[in-house]
Structures are given as C-alpha cells and as structure tokens.
Amino acid sequence: MLITLGSPPSAAEADAWHAVVTAAHVRDLPAAVPEPSRAETEGKLRFPPVGARNVHLASRARDGSYEGVATLQLFTEPHNRHTAILDSLVVHPAARRDGIGARLWSAIRDELAAEGRSTVATVLELGGAGEAFVDSLGFMNVLPLGWYVQRVQPVLDEIPQPPLPEGLRFADWTGIVPDAYAESFARAHNAMYDAPGAAMARQLPGWDVERVRAVARLIGARGGVRLISAVLDTTNGDEIVAYTEVVLNNPSDTRALQYDTVVVPTHRGRGLGRAVKHHLLGTLHELHPGVREISTTVADDNASMLAVNETLGYRRERPAGLFQIKL
C-alpha cells in the first residue's frame, strides 16, 4: 500500500524510512561510503530544502515496514514551477523485482501532473539498479559527474598551504555568515552560475543575504554543521573574492561533504581556489579532528575544478550523473 508520510513524519515513519535507505546503501554503494545516520534521515524528512516543498511517499508492507520510499522536491519559486527534483526513489533490496519502484514512480508522475510540472531530474550512481530503472523510464544523463574523495591528513602533512597574493586574507566561520561578510558572500554565490549545468531545466536562483542565511539555518535544523573559508580582498573593504564550504550531515561524521567552491571572475587564475580549499582543510581538522575524508561531486567537463582537486589529492571514487526527463 502506498502512503504519504505525515508532515512532520512521526518517529516510527522515520525509523521505517531509515531501514530502507540504509539497507539499499549497503547493497548498492561501495563499503567505503559511510551510511547515513538516523538523524540525517529524519532531518531530510522533516525539513524541506530552501525554495521547495517535499512529498514523501512509501510503500508499506502488511507488517508496517516499508518496502520502498520516494521523495519528490517541488520547487516553490515562480521561475521553477515547471520542474522538480526526484530526490530519492529507493526499494529495499529484499523487496526488489516486485513492481514497487514502478508503483512509486507512477504515484510520483501523478503528483507531477497534478502540479503541472513538465520535467523532473535526479542524481544517480552509474552502473547500478537505479540507472537501469531510470533508463527504462526515458531519463537522459544530461550532466555526467564523478564522486571524488580526498584524505584529510595526507594533504595537511604532505602539501604546503599555497600562499595568498598580497592584499588578500582568509576568514572562517561556522553556520550563518557574519553580518560583515553577508552582502559580498551573497554576491560571490552568484559567480558560480558559469559552472557546467546548462542542460538542466531548473533555473538557478539568484542569491541574496536572506537566501544564504536560510540555507545555513536549514543545515543546522537538520542537525548538520557547515564550515566556510573565504578569501577577502583587504584593498576593497574585505570583499569576498573566493570561498569554499564543507558540511557534516552529523557532527560525528568521519566523511564530510564538499559543497561549493567559487572564485569570482576578476580573481580567477591566481590560485585562490586551491589556496582556500587547503586552508579549509586545516580549519576542519582543528574543529572536527574525527573527519578523515571529504567527498564531492564534480561535472566531467569542469576541467578547472578537476585540476584543482587533483593537486589536493582528490581521487575519483565512482561515476554518477544528473538524469532528466521531459514529461
């Protein structure tokens, strides 16, 4: 039986959901990839992303357990009401090949049609059951990606911190951006829009102070930790000219997630991306010494970021892709 989870989901619903995603994680991903924590699962169920609302669907067995789960993110911003993100569609390994994924997808399609959405996208690992499933539905891989992993301690031990050019300095913070940097941080966010991804149907939103703070509040509400290092131009009122950020979905995580790394166009070609990423490693190690690795996704055609990451010890772990379908 298909059900829609409550808003917010109950503890029992979160437990049943977590059982599915952890079982699928163990079956489908390399052993080196840490399982999501129970707190991470509940945080994602309870708190939707900024600028969207979630629909959580589950296929419930007679004993009350879940056989499969799916989350659809419906954008609430006017310029993205034509599209959506299929954040997850996961079937428990013990319940596969029984049509559960197809039934979940049918319910997702009904929701998309009712909302008037003409496209939907999802990010998947390549070579597994998920790719085969979306291929059968007509999804296309519009942005090939790779997951890359960096070991923290070897970089700190073996790779010197790249120096900053004269007139620049580092700044660090955790969580919400300080008032002194808020405006320039929002402006720097908008500089990432020339990164690969033009084939996506979603229009990336403009960043302002409220949006960058809302994203930080969301990470905290879900139980995570966000660390940011920035490069400031001291000759221009401490304007942020580069930044990078990592997130721990749970403070006890041993693998952090690398989020955005941005250098504003007027300061590119000066080695700031490499410098700020290395600097953040030191901050991360000081504040969270239990973190051993950082993982990130990079588009296959983002040659500049791939080159920077290679010099900092990132190694490709597994392929992925952004898949999209027109309905």
Backbone hydrogen bonds in HBPLUS format (Angstrom, degrees):
<---DONOR---> <-ACCEPTOR-->    atom                        ^
c    i                          cat <-CA-CA->   ^        H-A-AA   ^      H-
h    n   atom  resd res      DA  || num        DHA   H-A  angle D-A-AA Bond
n    s   type  num  typ     dist DA aas  dist angle  dist       angle   num
A0060-ARG N   A0001-MET O   2.72 MM  59  5.28 166.3  1.74 159.6 154.9     1
A0003-ILE N   A0058-ALA O   2.82 MM  55  5.38 156.8  1.88 156.1 164.0     2
A0058-ALA N   A0003-ILE O   2.95 MM  55  5.38 155.2  2.01 150.5 155.5     3
A0005-LEU N   A0056-HIS O   2.97 MM  51  5.58 158.5  2.02 147.0 154.0     4
A0014-ALA N   A0010-SER O   2.99 MM   4  6.31 159.5  2.03 151.0 156.6     5
A0015-ASP N   A0011-ALA O   2.90 MM   4  6.14 153.0  1.98 146.4 154.0     6
A0016-ALA N   A0012-ALA O   3.01 MM   4  6.23 163.9  2.03 149.7 153.2     7
A0017-TRP N   A0013-GLU O   2.94 MM   4  6.11 157.1  1.99 148.7 155.4     8
A0018-HIS N   A0014-ALA O   2.87 MM   4  5.99 162.6  1.90 148.4 153.4     9
A0019-ALA N   A0015-ASP O   3.04 MM   4  6.29 149.1  2.14 146.7 154.4    10
A0020-VAL N   A0017-TRP O   3.06 MM   3  5.39 125.8  2.36 103.6 116.7    11
A0021-VAL N   A0017-TRP O   3.14 MM   4  6.55 166.5  2.16 159.4 161.4    12
A0022-THR N   A0018-HIS O   2.98 MM   4  6.01 160.5  2.02 151.8 156.7    13
A0023-ALA N   A0019-ALA O   3.22 MM   4  6.13 155.7  2.28 133.5 140.4    14
A0024-ALA N   A0020-VAL O   2.98 MM   4  6.19 162.5  2.01 154.9 159.7    15
A0025-HIS N   A0021-VAL O   2.94 MM   4  5.97 149.4  2.03 135.4 144.5    16
A0026-VAL N   A0022-THR O   3.03 MM   4  6.24 164.5  2.06 150.7 152.9    17
A0027-ARG N   A0023-ALA O   3.17 MM   4  6.41 152.9  2.25 141.3 148.6    18
A0028-ASP N   A0024-ALA O   2.81 MM   4  5.84 162.3  1.85 157.1 161.5    19
A0029-LEU N   A0025-HIS O   3.03 MM   4  5.53 162.2  2.06 149.3 150.8    20
A0033-VAL N   A0030-PRO O   3.06 MM   3  5.71 161.8  2.10 119.1 124.5    21
A0041-THR N   A0037-SER O   3.09 MM   4  6.42 160.8  2.13 151.1 155.4    22
A0042-GLU N   A0038-ARG O   3.04 MM   4  6.29 167.2  2.05 152.5 155.5    23
A0043-GLY N   A0039-ALA O   2.90 MM   4  6.01 156.3  1.96 146.3 153.4    24
A0044-LYS N   A0040-GLU O   3.11 MM   4  6.34 158.8  2.15 151.1 155.0    25
A0045-LEU N   A0041-THR O   3.13 MM   4  6.39 147.9  2.23 144.2 153.5    26
A0046-ARG N   A0042-GLU O   2.92 MM   4  6.07 150.7  2.00 152.3 159.6    27
A0047-PHE N   A0043-GLY O   3.04 MM   4  5.97 157.6  2.09 149.8 154.6    28
A0076-THR N   A0051-GLY O   2.93 MM  25  5.44 165.2  1.95 122.1 126.9    29
A0053-ARG N   A0074-LEU O   2.90 MM  21  5.31 152.9  1.97 138.5 145.4    30
A0074-LEU N   A0053-ARG O   2.81 MM  21  5.31 170.8  1.82 166.8 165.2    31
A0055-VAL N   A0072-LEU O   2.85 MM  17  5.13 144.6  1.98 145.7 156.5    32
A0072-LEU N   A0055-VAL O   2.92 MM  17  5.13 162.6  1.95 147.1 152.5    33
A0057-LEU N   A0070-ALA O   2.81 MM  13  5.17 169.2  1.83 159.5 163.0    34
A0070-ALA N   A0057-LEU O   2.85 MM  13  5.17 147.5  1.95 153.8 151.6    35
A0059-SER N   A0068-GLY O   2.84 MM   9  5.15 164.5  1.87 146.0 148.1    36
A0067-GLU N   A0059-SER O   2.71 MM   8  5.44 166.4  1.73 164.6 169.3    37
A0061-ALA N   A0065-SER O   2.75 MM   4  5.44 167.0  1.76 161.7 166.2    38
A0064-GLY N   A0061-ALA O   3.03 MM   3  5.37 162.5  2.06 113.8 118.0    39
A0092-HIS N   A0067-GLU O   2.75 MM  25  5.37 165.3  1.77 146.8 152.0    40
A0069-VAL N   A0090-VAL O   2.76 MM  21  5.36 154.9  1.82 154.9 163.5    41
A0090-VAL N   A0069-VAL O   2.80 MM  21  5.36 157.7  1.85 157.1 164.6    42
A0071-THR N   A0088-SER O   2.92 MM  17  5.20 150.8  2.01 133.2 139.3    43
A0087-ASP N   A0071-THR O   2.88 MM  16  5.38 120.9  2.24 142.1 157.2    44
A0088-SER N   A0071-THR O   3.40 MM  17  5.20 156.1  2.46 136.6 135.8    45
A0073-GLN N   A0085-ILE O   2.75 MM  12  5.00 178.5  1.75 163.3 163.6    46
A0085-ILE N   A0073-GLN O   2.98 MM  12  5.00 163.2  2.01 144.3 149.8    47
A0080-ASN N   A0077-GLU O   2.97 MM   3  5.54 163.5  2.00 123.0 128.4    48
A0083-THR N   A0080-ASN O   3.23 MM   3  5.73 171.6  2.24 117.1 119.6    49
A0118-SER N   A0082-HIS O   2.64 MM  36  5.47 146.5  1.75 141.3 147.5    50
A0119-THR N   A0082-HIS O   3.33 MM  37  6.74 146.1  2.46 150.4 156.5    51
A0121-ALA N   A0084-ALA O   3.11 MM  37  6.57 150.2  2.20 141.3 148.0    52
A0086-LEU N   A0121-ALA O   2.76 MM  35  5.93 164.9  1.79 160.5 165.9    53
A0095-ALA N   A0092-HIS O   2.83 MM   3  5.35 157.9  1.88 121.6 129.1    54
A0103-ARG N   A0099-GLY O   3.06 MM   4  6.29 152.2  2.14 145.3 152.5    55
A0104-LEU N   A0100-ILE O   2.95 MM   4  6.24 158.4  2.00 154.0 159.9    56
A0105-TRP N   A0101-GLY O   2.92 MM   4  6.13 159.3  1.96 148.3 154.4    57
A0106-SER N   A0102-ALA O   2.91 MM   4  6.10 152.3  1.98 143.6 151.3    58
A0107-ALA N   A0103-ARG O   3.08 MM   4  6.33 155.0  2.14 144.2 150.0    59
A0108-ILE N   A0104-LEU O   2.90 MM   4  6.20 151.7  1.99 147.1 155.8    60
A0109-ARG N   A0105-TRP O   2.81 MM   4  6.07 159.6  1.86 153.0 158.1    61
A0110-ASP N   A0106-SER O   3.03 MM   4  6.28 153.2  2.10 143.5 150.5    62
A0111-GLU N   A0107-ALA O   3.06 MM   4  6.32 153.1  2.13 143.2 150.1    63
A0112-LEU N   A0108-ILE O   2.88 MM   4  6.20 157.6  1.93 153.2 159.7    64
A0113-ALA N   A0109-ARG O   2.87 MM   4  6.08 159.9  1.91 150.8 156.1    65
A0114-ALA N   A0110-ASP O   2.94 MM   4  6.12 158.2  1.99 146.0 152.0    66
A0115-GLU N   A0111-GLU O   3.04 MM   4  6.22 139.3  2.21 140.5 151.0    67
A0117-ARG N   A0112-LEU O   2.93 MM   5  5.17 168.7  1.95 152.7 151.3    68
A0116-GLY N   A0113-ALA O   3.09 MM   3  5.00 153.6  2.16  99.0 107.3    69
A0327-LEU N   A0118-SER O   2.71 MM 209  5.12 168.0  1.72 143.7 147.7    70
A0120-VAL N   A0325-ILE O   3.18 MM 205  5.73 147.4  2.29 151.1 160.4    71
A0325-ILE N   A0120-VAL O   3.02 MM 205  5.73 154.4  2.09 158.4 166.4    72
A0122-THR N   A0323-PHE O   2.79 MM 201  5.27 150.1  1.88 148.7 156.1    73
A0323-PHE N   A0122-THR O   2.72 MM 201  5.27 162.9  1.74 175.3 169.2    74
A0124-LEU N   A0321-GLY O   3.00 MM 197  5.62 160.3  2.04 157.9 162.6    75
A0321-GLY N   A0124-LEU O   2.92 MM 197  5.62 139.2  2.09 153.3 164.8    76
A0126-LEU N   A0319-PRO O   3.10 MM 193  5.57 164.3  2.13 127.1 125.2    77
A0132-ALA N   A0128-GLY O   3.27 MM   4  6.58 165.6  2.29 151.5 155.5    78
A0133-PHE N   A0129-ALA O   2.95 MM   4  6.11 152.5  2.03 147.2 154.8    79
A0134-VAL N   A0130-GLY O   3.05 MM   4  6.35 169.8  2.06 156.6 157.4    80
A0135-ASP N   A0131-GLU O   2.92 MM   4  6.00 154.3  1.98 149.2 157.0    81
A0136-SER N   A0132-ALA O   3.15 MM   4  6.32 149.6  2.25 139.1 146.1    82
A0136-SER N   A0133-PHE O   3.11 MM   3  5.26 120.0  2.49  97.0 111.1    83
A0137-LEU N   A0134-VAL O   3.05 MM   3  4.96 137.4  2.23  94.9 107.4    84
A0139-PHE N   A0134-VAL O   3.05 MM   5  5.40 159.9  2.10 153.2 148.2    85
A0138-GLY N   A0135-ASP O   3.16 MM   3  5.24 150.5  2.25 101.0 109.7    86
A0140-MET N   A0324-GLN O   2.85 MM 184  5.35 160.1  1.89 140.9 145.6    87
A0324-GLN N   A0140-MET O   2.83 MM 184  5.35 150.7  1.91 142.2 149.9    88
A0142-VAL N   A0322-LEU O   2.84 MM 180  5.85 137.8  2.02 158.4 166.7    89
A0322-LEU N   A0143-LEU O   2.99 MM 179  4.99 155.9  2.04 126.7 134.5    90
A0300-ASP N   A0144-PRO O   2.93 MM 156  5.73 170.6  1.94 141.9 142.4    91
A0145-LEU N   A0320-ALA O   2.91 MM 175  4.94 169.8  1.92 129.7 128.0    92
A0320-ALA N   A0145-LEU O   3.06 MM 175  4.94 167.6  2.07 126.3 123.2    93
A0146-GLY N   A0298-VAL O   3.04 MM 152  5.61 137.1  2.23 138.7 151.0    94
A0298-VAL N   A0146-GLY O   3.07 MM 152  5.61 149.7  2.17 149.3 158.6    95
A0147-TRP N   A0318-ARG O   2.78 MM 171  5.31 177.6  1.79 173.7 174.3    96
A0317-GLU N   A0147-TRP O   2.68 MM 170  5.49 174.8  1.68 153.6 155.3    97
A0318-ARG N   A0147-TRP O   3.43 MM 171  5.31 156.0  2.50 128.8 133.9    98
A0148-TYR N   A0296-THR O   2.78 MM 148  5.36 163.8  1.80 162.1 167.6    99
A0296-THR N   A0148-TYR O   2.90 MM 148  5.36 146.8  2.02 148.7 156.6   100
A0149-VAL N   A0315-ARG O   2.92 MM 166  5.41 160.9  1.95 143.3 146.3   101
A0315-ARG N   A0149-VAL O   2.91 MM 166  5.41 153.4  1.98 137.2 143.4   102
A0150-GLN N   A0294-ILE O   2.81 MM 144  5.19 157.3  1.86 153.3 161.1   103
A0294-ILE N   A0150-GLN O   2.88 MM 144  5.19 148.6  1.98 145.8 155.1   104
A0152-VAL N   A0292-ARG O   2.91 MM 140  5.47 170.1  1.92 139.8 143.1   105
A0156-LEU N   A0152-VAL O   3.18 MM   4  6.49 164.7  2.20 157.0 161.3   106
A0157-ASP N   A0153-GLN O   2.90 MM   4  6.05 150.9  1.98 155.6 164.4   107
A0158-GLU N   A0154-PRO O   2.86 MM   4  5.75 149.6  1.96 145.7 152.9   108
A0159-ILE N   A0155-VAL O   2.90 MM   4  5.19 158.1  1.95 140.6 144.6   109
A0168-LEU N   A0165-PRO O   3.31 MM   3  6.04 145.3  2.44 144.0 143.8   110
A0234-THR N   A0167-GLY O   2.80 MM  67  5.42 143.5  1.93 154.4 164.5   111
A0169-ARG N   A0232-LEU O   2.98 MM  63  5.26 146.7  2.10 140.0 149.9   112
A0232-LEU N   A0169-ARG O   2.69 MM  63  5.26 170.1  1.70 163.6 166.5   113
A0171-ALA N   A0230-ALA O   2.95 MM  59  5.22 141.6  2.10 143.5 146.5   114
A0230-ALA N   A0171-ALA O   2.79 MM  59  5.22 161.5  1.83 157.9 162.4   115
A0173-TRP N   A0228-ILE O   3.02 MM  55  5.52 153.2  2.09 152.9 158.2   116
A0228-ILE N   A0173-TRP O   2.94 MM  55  5.52 164.6  1.96 171.6 172.3   117
A0175-GLY N   A0226-ARG O   2.82 MM  51  5.14 157.2  1.87 144.3 152.0   118
A0181-TYR N   A0178-PRO O   3.05 MM   3  5.70 148.4  2.15 117.5 125.5   119
A0182-ALA N   A0179-ASP O   3.30 MM   3  5.11 151.0  2.38  99.0 107.3   120
A0185-PHE N   A0181-TYR O   2.87 MM   4  5.85 147.5  1.97 157.4 167.9   121
A0186-ALA N   A0182-ALA O   3.07 MM   4  6.30 156.8  2.13 148.6 153.4   122
A0187-ARG N   A0183-GLU O   3.09 MM   4  6.43 157.9  2.14 146.3 152.5   123
A0188-ALA N   A0184-SER O   2.91 MM   4  6.08 155.3  1.97 142.9 149.4   124
A0189-HIS N   A0185-PHE O   3.04 MM   4  6.31 148.5  2.14 144.8 152.9   125
A0190-ASN N   A0187-ARG O   3.17 MM   3  5.41 124.5  2.49 100.2 113.0   126
A0191-ALA N   A0188-ALA O   2.96 MM   3  5.24 150.9  2.05 107.3 116.6   127
A0192-MET N   A0189-HIS O   3.19 MM   3  5.94 170.9  2.20 121.6 123.7   128
A0195-ALA N   A0192-MET O   3.12 MM   3  5.76 156.5  2.18 122.3 123.5   129
A0200-MET N   A0197-GLY O   3.16 MM   3  5.80 168.8  2.18 120.7 124.2   130
A0212-VAL N   A0208-ASP O   3.15 MM   4  6.47 167.9  2.16 161.8 163.9   131
A0213-ARG N   A0209-VAL O   3.08 MM   4  6.23 155.6  2.14 149.4 156.4   132
A0214-ALA N   A0210-GLU O   2.83 MM   4  5.96 147.1  1.94 142.6 152.4   133
A0215-VAL N   A0211-ARG O   3.01 MM   4  6.27 156.7  2.07 153.9 158.3   134
A0216-ALA N   A0212-VAL O   3.28 MM   4  6.47 157.1  2.34 137.6 143.3   135
A0217-ARG N   A0213-ARG O   2.91 MM   4  6.18 157.2  1.96 149.4 155.7   136
A0218-LEU N   A0214-ALA O   2.94 MM   4  6.15 150.9  2.03 144.8 152.7   137
A0219-ILE N   A0215-VAL O   3.11 MM   4  6.43 162.1  2.15 152.0 155.1   138
A0220-GLY N   A0216-ALA O   3.15 MM   4  6.42 162.0  2.18 148.8 153.4   139
A0221-ALA N   A0217-ARG O   2.83 MM   4  6.05 156.2  1.88 150.0 157.0   140
A0222-ARG N   A0218-LEU O   2.97 MM   4  6.22 148.2  2.08 151.5 159.3   141
A0224-GLY N   A0219-ILE O   2.85 MM   5  5.19 150.0  1.94 163.0 153.4   142
A0223-GLY N   A0220-GLY O   2.96 MM   3  5.10 157.3  2.02 106.4 113.0   143
A0225-VAL N   A0248-LEU O   2.81 MM  23  5.05 150.0  1.90 142.9 152.8   144
A0248-LEU N   A0225-VAL O   2.82 MM  23  5.05 159.0  1.86 148.2 155.6   145
A0227-LEU N   A0246-VAL O   2.93 MM  19  5.44 168.0  1.95 161.2 165.3   146
A0246-VAL N   A0227-LEU O   2.96 MM  19  5.44 155.6  2.02 152.4 160.4   147
A0229-SER N   A0244-THR O   3.05 MM  15  5.60 162.5  2.08 160.4 166.0   148
A0244-THR N   A0229-SER O   2.91 MM  15  5.60 148.2  2.01 160.6 169.4   149
A0231-VAL N   A0242-ALA O   2.76 MM  11  5.05 158.1  1.81 142.9 143.2   150
A0241-VAL N   A0231-VAL O   2.89 MM  10  5.75 167.2  1.90 163.9 168.3   151
A0233-ASP N   A0239-GLU O   2.80 MM   6  5.20 157.8  1.85 145.1 152.1   152
A0236-ASN N   A0233-ASP O   3.07 MM   3  5.49 162.8  2.10 113.1 118.1   153
A0238-ASP N   A0233-ASP O   2.97 MM   5  4.80 125.9  2.27 138.4 139.6   154
A0264-VAL N   A0241-VAL O   2.95 MM  23  5.39 166.3  1.97 142.9 147.4   155
A0243-TYR N   A0262-VAL O   2.91 MM  19  5.52 150.1  2.00 151.7 159.5   156
A0262-VAL N   A0243-TYR O   2.93 MM  19  5.52 160.7  1.97 156.7 163.0   157
A0245-GLU N   A0260-ASP O   3.15 MM  15  5.94 137.4  2.35 158.3 169.4   158
A0259-TYR N   A0245-GLU O   2.84 MM  14  5.39 160.7  1.88 144.5 150.1   159
A0247-VAL N   A0257-LEU O   2.83 MM  10  5.18 152.1  1.91 144.1 153.6   160
A0257-LEU N   A0247-VAL O   2.89 MM  10  5.18 168.4  1.91 151.0 154.9   161
A0253-ASP N   A0250-ASN O   2.89 MM   3  5.41 169.9  1.90 128.2 129.9   162
A0292-ARG N   A0254-THR O   2.75 MM  38  5.44 149.8  1.84 138.5 144.0   163
A0293-GLU N   A0254-THR O   3.21 MM  39  6.60 160.2  2.25 155.0 159.4   164
A0256-ALA N   A0293-GLU O   2.91 MM  37  6.32 159.4  1.96 153.1 149.4   165
A0295-SER N   A0256-ALA O   2.91 MM  39  6.34 160.3  1.95 155.0 158.6   166
A0258-GLN N   A0295-SER O   2.77 MM  37  5.88 171.9  1.78 162.3 163.7   167
A0267-HIS N   A0264-VAL O   2.98 MM   3  5.74 164.7  2.01 129.2 134.2   168
A0268-ARG N   A0265-PRO O   3.36 MM   3  5.40 173.5  2.37 110.1 110.6   169
A0275-ALA N   A0271-GLY O   3.13 MM   4  6.25 158.4  2.18 144.6 151.3   170
A0276-VAL N   A0272-LEU O   2.87 MM   4  5.93 169.4  1.89 154.0 155.9   171
A0277-LYS N   A0273-GLY O   3.13 MM   4  6.17 156.2  2.19 144.9 151.4   172
A0278-HIS N   A0274-ARG O   3.08 MM   4  6.19 159.6  2.13 146.1 151.4   173
A0279-HIS N   A0275-ALA O   2.99 MM   4  6.16 158.9  2.04 145.9 152.3   174
A0280-LEU N   A0276-VAL O   3.02 MM   4  6.17 156.3  2.08 142.8 148.3   175
A0281-LEU N   A0277-LYS O   3.25 MM   4  6.52 144.4  2.38 139.6 148.2   176
A0281-LEU N   A0278-HIS O   3.12 MM   3  5.20 124.5  2.44  96.5 110.7   177
A0282-GLY N   A0279-HIS O   3.11 MM   3  5.41 120.6  2.48 102.9 115.9   178
A0283-THR N   A0279-HIS O   3.24 MM   4  6.67 157.3  2.30 149.0 155.1   179
A0284-LEU N   A0280-LEU O   2.79 MM   4  5.98 167.4  1.81 157.9 161.4   180
A0285-HIS N   A0281-LEU O   2.90 MM   4  6.08 161.5  1.93 150.5 155.4   181
A0286-GLU N   A0282-GLY O   3.04 MM   4  6.20 150.6  2.12 143.1 150.9   182
A0287-LEU N   A0283-THR O   3.00 MM   4  6.22 161.0  2.04 154.2 158.6   183
A0288-HIS N   A0284-LEU O   2.70 MM   4  5.56 156.5  1.76 153.3 160.5   184
A0291-VAL N   A0288-HIS O   3.09 MM   3  5.94 172.5  2.10 128.2 130.6   185
A0302-ASN N   A0299-ALA O   3.03 MM   3  5.29 167.0  2.05 116.9 118.2   186
A0306-LEU N   A0302-ASN O   3.06 MM   4  6.26 161.9  2.09 157.6 163.4   187
A0307-ALA N   A0303-ALA O   2.98 MM   4  6.10 153.3  2.05 146.3 152.7   188
A0308-VAL N   A0304-SER O   3.09 MM   4  6.36 158.8  2.14 146.0 151.3   189
A0309-ASN N   A0305-MET O   2.90 MM   4  6.05 171.1  1.91 154.1 156.6   190
A0310-GLU N   A0306-LEU O   2.98 MM   4  6.11 150.6  2.07 142.3 150.2   191
A0311-THR N   A0307-ALA O   3.29 MM   4  6.57 153.5  2.37 146.0 151.2   192
A0312-LEU N   A0309-ASN O   3.01 MM   3  5.08 140.1  2.17  98.9 111.1   193
A0314-TYR N   A0309-ASN O   3.03 MM   5  5.34 162.2  2.06 149.3 143.5   194
A0313-GLY N   A0310-GLU O   3.19 MM   3  5.28 161.1  2.23 110.6 110.3   195
